[in-house]
Amino acid sequence: MRKEFTPQINKIYVFDRNSLLFIKSGSGIFEVDFRQYDFDDNKMIFLSPGQYFRLLSGEFSIVQFEFTNETVSDARKSRFLFRHLISLSHINLDLKRPFRLEQFARLNLDEEGSINLLHHAIEDWITLNPFRATQEEIDLLFDVEEIIGKHLAEPCALADVSRQVQERPWRVQNVLREKLRLTIATMARKKKLLEAEKKIAFTDLSVKEVAYGLGFRDSDYFFKFFKQHTNQTPSSFKERFSFNSNDSFIEDISGLIERNFREPLKVAFYASELAMSERTLSRKLHERLGTSLIDLLHKRKLKEARLLISSGVSLADTAFELGFRETSHFSMFYKKHTGTSPSQLLRK
């Protein structure tokens, strides 16, 4: 099924089918599973049943494609798209892709078309190789993730998981650490925490019911676990997650950044513009977006840099446009935050 919509700020869209969201146009910050992503147009993201989408700032025009369980089951390796290891699965359609953008934007899919689309998307995801892993290692990572996901309420030991994936424990441990920077224990903890956040945010279950459902025998221990990893109590988390749509903080700070990111302005400027202290601004950004003002400014400058360089603007002019006095200062900034130099992007 295909439909188009423009998401409203702060409205929660919960998906009960495996879905592909094609960001046809626009840019901004959105949230999925309590994590924030800065995206612009010509991107495809993949969501599984039970996940939600919430636009925090900006504006998107989105084309949604829904897939039946049978279609997803028939598409070999579809779990690469719909079962997320550490972040969203996404594909950039600006790159070399099987569908031209204008064709994809008005695509209507029958059953055969759905399968073909998923096959192409899986091939593209594998080509992008986000974990820099071999095919064998990618399969192992997803095998481990599935086993942990099925046994959240049970103790999760490396030996047990290794036995189920029929691989040596040291091999499982090394691949997780090298490719995801996780251990079995940390992956299980992250998945258990996410499930707790969903139940607290989207259901009327009590803290005790959530705790027991996830294998915590002591609700007090669950309370400490939740606060330790979210810096919030379950009740404050539920309240802050459901903040009123009239709260324009994220939209206001995003607008300020958009208008001023080229200027070397201090945190004090943004706090003053929003009529709050620097400490309050920092706290609200951490609570709402899980980040800092400096990180948001850096991300916006890097995004603009990529757009300018990709459109043929010289490095010197790009540096000047972004407020750097010297091209060398811009190059050091870019390489520090991306791992590659802007000249490499220019050559590419």
C-alpha positions as CSV (number, residue, x, y, z in Angstrom):
1,M,0.0,0.0,0.0
2,R,1.2,3.5,-0.8
3,K,0.2,6.8,0.7
4,E,1.6,10.3,1.0
5,F,1.5,12.5,4.1
6,T,3.2,15.5,5.7
7,P,3.8,14.7,9.4
8,Q,2.7,17.2,12.0
9,I,5.2,18.5,14.6
10,N,5.2,16.2,17.7
11,K,2.5,13.9,16.4
12,I,3.3,10.3,17.0
13,Y,2.8,7.9,14.0
14,V,3.0,4.3,15.1
15,F,3.4,1.6,12.4
16,D,1.7,-1.7,12.6
17,R,3.3,-3.0,9.4
18,N,6.8,-3.1,8.0
19,S,7.1,0.2,6.2
20,L,9.4,2.1,4.0
21,L,9.3,5.9,4.4
22,F,10.6,7.8,1.4
23,I,11.5,11.4,2.4
24,K,10.4,13.0,-0.8
25,S,11.3,16.6,0.2
26,G,12.2,18.7,3.2
27,S,14.6,18.5,6.1
28,G,14.6,18.5,9.8
29,I,15.0,16.4,12.9
30,F,12.8,13.4,13.6
31,E,12.6,10.7,16.3
32,V,12.3,6.9,16.1
33,D,12.5,4.7,19.2
34,F,13.6,7.7,21.4
35,R,16.6,8.5,19.2
36,Q,16.9,11.6,17.1
37,Y,18.0,11.8,13.4
38,D,18.8,14.8,11.2
39,F,17.6,13.9,7.7
40,D,16.9,15.7,4.5
41,D,15.2,14.7,1.2
42,N,15.8,11.8,-1.1
43,K,16.2,9.3,1.8
44,M,14.5,5.9,2.5
45,I,14.2,4.7,6.0
46,F,12.8,1.3,7.1
47,L,10.5,0.8,10.1
48,S,9.2,-2.5,11.6
49,P,5.8,-3.0,13.4
50,G,5.7,-1.3,16.8
51,Q,8.1,1.5,15.9
52,Y,7.0,5.1,15.8
53,F,8.0,8.3,13.9
54,R,7.7,11.7,15.3
55,L,8.8,15.0,13.6
56,L,10.5,17.3,16.1
57,S,11.4,20.2,13.8
58,G,11.4,21.1,10.1
59,E,9.0,19.8,7.5
60,F,8.9,16.6,5.5
61,S,6.8,15.4,2.6
62,I,6.8,11.6,3.0
63,V,5.7,8.7,0.8
64,Q,5.0,5.6,2.8
65,F,5.0,2.0,1.4
66,E,3.6,-0.8,3.6
67,F,4.6,-4.4,3.1
68,T,2.8,-7.5,4.2
69,N,4.5,-10.0,6.5
70,E,4.5,-12.5,3.6
71,T,6.3,-10.1,1.3
72,V,9.0,-9.4,3.9
73,S,9.4,-13.1,4.7
74,D,9.8,-13.8,1.0
75,A,12.5,-11.2,0.6
76,R,15.8,-12.9,1.6
77,K,17.8,-11.0,4.1
78,S,15.0,-8.4,4.7
79,R,16.0,-8.3,8.3
80,F,18.9,-6.1,7.3
81,L,16.3,-3.4,6.6
82,F,13.7,-4.0,9.3
83,R,15.7,-5.3,12.3
84,H,17.9,-2.4,13.5
85,L,21.1,-3.3,15.3
86,I,22.2,0.1,16.6
87,S,20.4,2.7,14.4
88,L,17.9,3.0,11.6
89,S,18.4,1.3,8.3
90,H,18.4,3.9,5.6
91,I,19.4,4.4,2.0
92,N,20.4,7.6,0.2
93,L,18.7,7.8,-3.2
94,D,21.0,10.6,-4.3
95,L,23.6,7.9,-4.9
96,K,23.5,5.3,-7.6
97,R,20.2,3.6,-7.0
98,P,17.9,1.3,-9.0
99,F,15.0,3.9,-9.1
100,R,15.2,7.4,-10.5
101,L,13.8,9.8,-7.9
102,E,10.9,11.1,-10.0
103,Q,9.8,7.6,-10.8
104,F,10.1,6.4,-7.2
105,A,8.0,9.4,-5.9
106,R,5.0,8.2,-7.8
107,L,5.6,4.5,-7.7
108,N,2.6,2.2,-6.9
109,L,3.5,-1.3,-5.9
110,D,1.8,-4.6,-6.5
111,E,3.0,-7.8,-4.8
112,E,5.7,-8.4,-7.4
113,G,6.8,-4.8,-7.3
114,S,7.1,-4.9,-3.5
115,I,9.4,-7.9,-3.6
116,N,11.5,-6.3,-6.3
117,L,11.8,-3.0,-4.3
118,L,12.9,-4.9,-1.2
119,H,15.5,-6.9,-3.2
120,H,17.0,-3.7,-4.6
121,A,16.9,-2.0,-1.2
122,I,18.7,-5.0,0.4
123,E,21.4,-5.0,-2.3
124,D,21.9,-1.2,-1.8
125,W,22.1,-1.6,2.0
126,I,24.7,-4.4,1.6
127,T,26.7,-2.2,-0.9
128,L,26.7,0.7,1.6
129,N,28.0,-1.8,4.2
130,P,27.4,0.4,7.2
131,F,29.3,-1.9,9.6
132,R,32.3,-2.5,7.3
133,A,31.7,-6.2,7.8
134,T,31.9,-9.3,5.6
135,Q,28.6,-11.0,4.7
136,E,29.3,-13.8,7.2
137,E,29.9,-11.2,10.0
138,I,26.7,-9.3,9.1
139,D,24.7,-12.6,9.3
140,L,26.3,-13.4,12.6
141,L,25.4,-9.9,14.0
142,F,21.8,-10.2,13.0
143,D,21.6,-13.8,14.3
144,V,22.8,-12.6,17.7
145,E,20.4,-9.7,17.7
146,E,17.4,-11.9,17.0
147,I,18.3,-14.4,19.7
148,I,18.7,-11.6,22.3
149,G,15.4,-10.0,21.2
150,K,13.5,-13.3,21.7
151,H,14.8,-13.8,25.3
152,L,14.7,-10.3,26.8
153,A,13.2,-11.5,30.1
154,E,15.9,-14.2,30.6
155,P,19.5,-14.0,31.6
156,C,21.7,-13.6,28.5
157,A,25.1,-15.3,28.6
158,L,27.8,-15.3,25.9
159,A,28.0,-19.1,26.1
160,D,24.3,-19.6,25.5
161,V,24.1,-17.2,22.6
162,S,27.2,-18.7,21.0
163,R,25.8,-22.2,21.2
164,Q,22.5,-21.1,19.5
165,V,24.4,-19.3,16.6
166,Q,26.7,-22.3,16.4
167,E,29.8,-20.2,16.7
168,R,32.7,-20.0,19.1
169,P,32.3,-17.5,22.0
170,W,35.5,-15.6,21.3
171,R,34.4,-15.2,17.7
172,V,31.0,-13.8,18.6
173,Q,32.5,-11.5,21.2
174,N,35.1,-10.2,18.8
175,V,32.7,-9.5,15.9
176,L,30.3,-7.6,18.2
177,R,33.1,-5.5,19.7
178,E,34.8,-4.7,16.4
179,K,31.7,-4.0,14.3
180,L,29.2,-2.6,16.8
181,R,31.4,-1.7,19.8
182,L,29.1,-3.8,22.0
183,T,29.1,-6.9,24.1
184,I,26.3,-9.4,24.5
185,A,25.5,-7.8,27.9
186,T,25.4,-4.3,26.5
187,M,23.3,-5.3,23.5
188,A,20.8,-7.1,25.8
189,R,20.7,-4.1,28.2
190,K,20.0,-1.6,25.3
191,K,17.2,-3.8,23.9
192,K,15.7,-4.3,27.3
193,L,15.8,-0.6,28.0
194,L,14.2,0.2,24.7
195,E,11.4,-2.2,25.4
196,A,10.9,-0.6,28.8
197,E,10.8,2.9,27.3
198,K,8.1,1.7,24.8
199,K,5.9,0.1,27.5
200,I,6.2,3.1,29.8
201,A,5.5,5.7,27.0
202,F,2.8,3.8,25.0
203,T,0.9,1.7,27.6
204,D,-0.8,2.1,30.9
205,L,1.2,-0.7,32.5
206,S,2.5,0.1,36.0
207,V,6.2,0.2,36.7
208,K,5.9,-3.1,38.5
209,E,4.2,-4.8,35.6
210,V,6.8,-3.5,33.1
211,A,9.6,-4.7,35.5
212,Y,8.2,-8.2,35.9
213,G,7.5,-8.5,32.2
214,L,11.1,-7.8,31.4
215,G,12.5,-10.2,33.9
216,F,13.2,-7.9,36.8
217,R,12.1,-9.6,40.1
218,D,12.4,-6.4,42.0
219,S,10.6,-3.3,40.8
220,D,13.0,-1.1,42.9
221,Y,15.9,-2.5,41.0
222,F,14.1,-1.8,37.7
223,F,13.5,1.8,38.9
224,K,17.2,2.3,39.5
225,F,18.1,0.6,36.2
226,F,15.8,2.9,34.2
227,K,16.9,6.1,36.0
228,Q,20.6,5.1,35.6
229,H,20.3,4.7,31.8
230,T,17.8,7.5,31.0
231,N,18.5,10.1,33.8
232,Q,14.8,10.1,34.3
233,T,12.3,8.3,36.5
234,P,9.7,6.2,34.6
235,S,7.0,8.8,35.5
236,S,9.0,11.8,34.4
237,F,10.0,9.9,31.2
238,K,6.3,9.3,30.4
239,E,5.4,12.9,31.1
240,R,8.3,14.4,29.1
241,F,7.8,12.1,26.2
242,S,4.2,13.2,26.0
243,F,5.0,16.9,26.2
244,N,2.3,19.2,24.8
245,S,2.4,19.8,21.1
246,N,2.2,23.5,21.9
247,D,5.7,23.3,23.3
248,S,7.8,24.9,20.6
249,F,11.2,24.5,22.1
250,I,12.7,22.2,19.5
251,E,11.2,24.2,16.7
252,D,12.5,27.4,18.2
253,I,16.1,26.1,18.7
254,S,16.1,24.5,15.3
255,G,15.1,27.8,13.7
256,L,17.8,29.7,15.6
257,I,20.4,27.3,14.5
258,E,19.2,27.5,10.9
259,R,19.5,31.3,10.8
260,N,22.8,31.6,12.7
261,F,24.9,28.4,12.3
262,R,27.3,30.2,10.0
263,E,28.2,32.8,12.7
264,P,30.7,32.1,15.5
265,L,28.1,32.7,18.2
266,K,28.4,31.4,21.8
267,V,25.9,29.3,23.7
268,A,25.0,32.5,25.6
269,F,23.5,34.0,22.5
270,Y,21.1,31.0,21.9
271,A,20.1,31.0,25.6
272,S,19.4,34.7,25.6
273,E,17.3,34.4,22.4
274,L,15.2,31.7,24.0
275,A,14.9,33.6,27.3
276,M,16.5,30.9,29.5
277,S,19.8,30.3,31.2
278,E,22.6,28.4,29.5
279,R,22.2,25.6,32.1
280,T,18.5,25.3,31.3
281,L,19.1,25.3,27.6
282,S,21.7,22.5,28.0
283,R,19.3,20.4,30.2
284,K,16.4,20.8,27.8
285,L,18.5,19.8,24.8
286,H,19.8,16.7,26.6
287,E,16.2,15.7,27.7
288,R,14.5,16.3,24.4
289,L,17.2,15.5,21.8
290,G,19.9,13.7,23.8
291,T,22.6,16.1,22.5
292,S,24.2,19.5,23.0
293,L,24.0,22.8,21.2
294,I,27.6,22.5,20.0
295,D,26.9,19.1,18.5
296,L,23.8,20.5,16.7
297,L,25.8,23.4,15.3
298,H,28.6,21.2,14.1
299,K,26.1,18.8,12.4
300,R,24.4,21.7,10.6
301,K,27.8,23.1,9.4
302,L,28.9,19.7,8.2
303,K,25.6,19.2,6.4
304,E,26.0,22.6,4.7
305,A,29.6,21.8,3.8
306,R,28.6,18.6,2.0
307,L,25.9,20.4,0.1
308,L,28.2,23.2,-1.0
309,I,31.1,20.9,-2.0
310,S,28.8,18.5,-3.8
311,S,27.4,21.3,-5.8
312,G,30.8,22.4,-7.0
313,V,31.7,25.2,-4.6
314,S,35.4,25.5,-4.0
315,L,36.9,24.6,-0.6
316,A,38.0,28.2,0.0
317,D,34.5,29.6,-0.8
318,T,32.9,26.8,1.4
319,A,35.1,27.7,4.3
320,F,34.3,31.4,3.9
321,E,30.5,30.7,3.6
322,L,30.6,28.7,6.9
323,G,32.5,31.4,8.8
324,F,36.0,29.9,8.8
325,R,38.8,32.5,8.3
326,E,41.2,29.9,6.8
327,T,40.6,27.0,4.5
328,S,43.0,24.9,6.6
329,H,40.8,25.5,9.7
330,F,37.7,24.3,7.9
331,S,39.6,21.2,6.6
332,M,40.7,20.3,10.1
333,F,37.2,20.8,11.4
334,Y,35.7,18.6,8.7
335,K,38.2,15.8,9.1
336,K,37.9,15.8,12.8
337,H,34.1,15.2,12.7
338,T,33.8,13.0,9.6
339,G,37.1,11.1,9.5
340,T,37.7,12.2,5.9
341,S,39.0,15.5,4.4
342,P,36.8,17.8,2.3
343,S,39.2,17.4,-0.6
344,Q,38.4,13.7,-0.6
345,L,34.7,14.6,-0.8
346,L,35.5,17.0,-3.6
347,R,37.3,14.4,-5.6
348,K,34.5,11.9,-5.0
